[in-house]
């Protein structure tokens, strides 16, 4: 089997927090025990034709395996989960539910969280910033309330750990120092369980090593 190659930031803007989306792919590969190689790309290289041939929007991560080239972290994680045991249930219905949670993480929960993280960087000095933050925080809390209620006392979203949990944990981690996640003890504990998984720790350590080697780029 060909060893896949993924792309990641040469100098990550996340400050070593493990928030860049290659983290999702690294974690998935670690969960299934698949070795992989990493090609580091600069911000300038991401916009050049060679990289855009892999990712039409000039972003990361990308995934290459033999003659297959993929972009979008969710699509890459799904491909990995379908090719290897460990991230999707074997029964048809359980598999479908896990994939539904993957979509929920990226399409329902992540958008306001990601918008908030961007707003705190790019819009902080604008006159509408405080109102913008209140609107986003309200939307985030609505999603987290629903998610917390659904998770309840369960360890994972639908029985055993799946790619749905992997993506959901990476999405929730983006709340970082906002203090919002701490309002939901059930979800805070859920994220902590994800971070405690050996595969997550290996993926984080590998991504952090790039951050350290790049001279500790700042957000």
Secondary structure by P-SEA (a helix, b strand, c coil): ccbbbbbbbccccccccccccaaaaaaaaaaacccbbbbbbcccccccaaaaaaccccccbbbbccccccccaaaaaaaaaaaccccccccaaaaaaaaaaaaaacccccaaaaaaaaaacccccccaaaaaaaaaaaaaaaaaaaaaaaacccccccccccaaaaaaaaaaacccccccccccaaaaaaaaaaaacaaaaaaaaaaaaaaaaaccccc
